[in-house]
């Protein structure tokens, strides 16, 4: 227990040292309200988390309908999750390079476009292989934005990252 407390104290002291350095150098400390647009960034991140949770959570509840509509079995339907996972894996491998090449802002936009493309294709009810590719794009978009939000929100404080992930969980429960 004492080692855990000393770890927490060291972490707090580290944050205090960082804040002191920022103040002494004249740089303003980034907070939830500084700059003021951070408030909107946190709100949009939480809304994104809610929506991403909904789209990730709804596939399982639609499983019987997908099987009946396409006349396929459970093993083939599971390719939807595989397509999504491959999108996450790809971004896990190259996401940093995308951020460096086009920047975080354009990376967020690209992620949103991928997620919108996935939703548009899934809603159309087109051929099943196209649905699997759509889930791949959804995985790419979700992973890009998840990574960007996971690097931005903790800089404001752990509670904002927790709130974001809580919104994702609420979406995953509410989606189905």
C-alpha positions as CSV (number, residue, x, y, z in Angstrom):
1,X,0.0,0.0,0.0
2,X,2.8,2.5,0.8
3,X,4.4,1.9,-2.6
4,X,1.1,2.7,-4.3
5,X,0.8,6.0,-2.3
6,X,4.4,6.9,-3.1
7,X,3.7,6.3,-6.7
8,X,0.7,8.6,-6.6
9,X,2.7,11.2,-4.7
10,X,5.5,11.0,-7.3
11,X,3.0,11.4,-10.1
12,X,1.4,14.4,-8.4
13,X,4.8,16.0,-7.8
14,X,5.7,15.4,-11.5
15,X,2.6,17.2,-12.6
16,X,3.3,20.0,-10.2
17,X,6.8,20.3,-11.6
18,X,5.5,20.4,-15.2
19,X,3.0,23.1,-14.3
20,X,5.7,25.1,-12.5
21,X,7.9,24.9,-15.6
22,X,5.1,26.1,-17.8
23,X,4.3,29.0,-15.5
24,X,7.9,30.0,-15.3
25,X,8.4,29.9,-19.0
26,X,5.3,32.1,-19.6
27,X,3.3,29.3,-21.4
28,X,-0.3,29.1,-20.3
29,X,-1.4,25.8,-18.8
30,X,-3.9,23.9,-20.9
31,X,-7.0,23.1,-18.9
32,X,-10.7,22.3,-19.6
33,X,-11.4,26.0,-20.1
34,X,-8.0,27.3,-21.3
35,X,-8.2,27.8,-24.2
36,X,-12.0,28.1,-24.2
37,X,-12.5,25.8,-27.1
38,X,-11.3,22.9,-25.0
39,X,-14.8,22.8,-23.5
40,X,-16.2,22.1,-27.0
41,X,-13.4,19.6,-27.8
42,X,-14.2,17.6,-24.7
43,X,-18.0,17.7,-25.5
44,X,-17.4,16.6,-29.1
45,X,-15.0,13.8,-27.9
46,X,-17.7,12.5,-25.5
47,X,-20.4,12.7,-28.3
48,X,-18.0,10.8,-30.6
49,X,-17.5,8.2,-27.9
50,X,-21.3,7.8,-27.4
51,X,-21.8,7.4,-31.2
52,X,-18.8,5.0,-31.6
53,X,-20.1,2.9,-28.7
54,X,-23.5,2.7,-30.3
55,X,-22.2,1.5,-33.6
56,X,-19.9,-1.0,-32.0
57,X,-22.6,-2.3,-29.7
58,X,-25.4,-2.6,-32.1
59,X,-23.9,-5.3,-34.4
60,X,-24.3,-8.1,-31.9
61,X,-28.0,-7.4,-31.3
62,X,-28.6,-7.4,-35.1
63,X,-27.0,-10.8,-35.5
64,X,-30.1,-12.9,-36.0
65,X,-31.5,-10.3,-38.5
66,X,-28.2,-10.2,-40.5
67,X,-28.1,-14.0,-40.6
68,X,-31.7,-14.2,-41.9
69,X,-31.4,-11.3,-44.4
70,X,-28.3,-12.6,-46.1
71,X,-29.0,-16.3,-45.5
72,X,-25.6,-16.9,-43.8
73,X,-24.5,-18.6,-40.6
74,X,-22.9,-17.2,-37.5
75,X,-19.3,-18.0,-38.6
76,X,-19.7,-15.9,-41.8
77,X,-21.5,-13.1,-39.9
78,X,-18.5,-12.9,-37.5
79,X,-16.4,-11.6,-40.4
80,X,-18.0,-8.2,-39.6
81,X,-16.1,-8.2,-36.3
82,X,-13.0,-9.4,-38.1
83,X,-13.2,-6.5,-40.6
84,X,-13.6,-4.0,-37.7
85,X,-10.7,-5.6,-35.9
86,X,-8.4,-5.4,-38.9
87,X,-9.2,-1.6,-39.2
88,X,-8.1,-1.2,-35.5
89,X,-5.0,-3.3,-36.1
90,X,-4.0,-1.3,-39.2
91,X,-4.3,2.0,-37.3
92,X,-2.4,0.5,-34.4
93,X,0.5,-0.1,-36.8
94,X,0.4,3.1,-38.9
95,X,-1.7,5.6,-36.9
96,X,1.2,7.6,-35.7
97,X,2.6,8.0,-39.2
98,X,-0.8,9.3,-40.3
99,X,-0.9,11.8,-37.5
100,X,2.7,13.0,-38.4
101,X,1.9,13.1,-42.1
102,X,-1.4,15.0,-42.1
103,X,-1.7,16.3,-38.5
104,X,-4.2,15.5,-35.7
105,X,-6.9,17.7,-37.0
106,X,-7.0,16.2,-40.5
107,X,-6.6,12.8,-38.9
108,X,-9.8,13.4,-36.8
109,X,-11.6,14.5,-40.0
110,X,-10.4,11.4,-41.9
111,X,-11.5,9.2,-39.0
112,X,-15.0,10.8,-39.0
113,X,-15.3,10.4,-42.8
114,X,-14.4,6.7,-42.5
115,X,-17.0,6.2,-39.8
116,X,-19.6,8.0,-41.8
117,X,-18.8,5.9,-44.8
118,X,-19.2,2.8,-42.7
119,X,-22.6,3.9,-41.5
120,X,-23.8,4.9,-45.0
121,X,-22.8,1.5,-46.4
122,X,-24.3,-0.5,-43.5
123,X,-27.6,1.3,-43.7
124,X,-27.8,0.6,-47.4
125,X,-28.0,-3.2,-46.8
126,X,-25.9,-3.9,-49.8
127,X,-24.0,-7.2,-50.5
128,X,-22.5,-8.9,-47.5
129,X,-18.8,-8.6,-48.6
130,X,-19.2,-4.9,-48.9
131,X,-20.6,-4.8,-45.4
132,X,-17.4,-6.4,-44.1
133,X,-15.3,-3.8,-46.0
134,X,-17.5,-1.1,-44.4
135,X,-16.8,-2.5,-41.0
136,X,-13.1,-2.3,-41.8
137,X,-13.5,1.5,-42.6
138,X,-15.4,1.8,-39.3
139,X,-12.5,0.2,-37.5
140,X,-10.1,2.6,-39.1
141,X,-12.1,5.7,-38.3
142,X,-12.9,4.6,-34.8
143,X,-9.3,3.7,-34.0
144,X,-7.9,7.0,-35.4
145,X,-10.2,9.1,-33.4
146,X,-9.9,6.9,-30.3
147,X,-6.2,7.3,-30.4
148,X,-6.3,11.0,-30.9
149,X,-8.8,11.5,-28.0
150,X,-6.8,9.2,-25.8
151,X,-3.8,11.5,-26.2
152,X,-5.6,14.8,-25.9
153,X,-8.0,14.2,-23.0
154,X,-5.5,13.0,-20.4
155,X,-3.6,16.2,-20.8
156,X,-6.6,18.0,-19.3
157,X,-7.0,15.5,-16.4
158,X,-7.8,11.8,-15.9
159,X,-11.5,12.5,-15.3
160,X,-12.0,13.7,-18.9
161,X,-10.6,10.5,-20.3
162,X,-12.7,8.5,-17.9
163,X,-15.8,10.5,-18.9
164,X,-15.1,9.9,-22.6
165,X,-14.7,6.1,-22.1
166,X,-17.9,6.2,-19.9
167,X,-19.7,7.8,-22.8
168,X,-18.5,5.0,-25.1
169,X,-19.8,2.4,-22.6
170,X,-23.2,4.1,-22.4
171,X,-23.4,4.1,-26.2
172,X,-22.4,0.5,-26.4
173,X,-25.2,-0.4,-23.9
174,X,-27.8,2.0,-25.4
175,X,-27.1,1.1,-29.1
176,X,-28.7,-2.3,-29.1
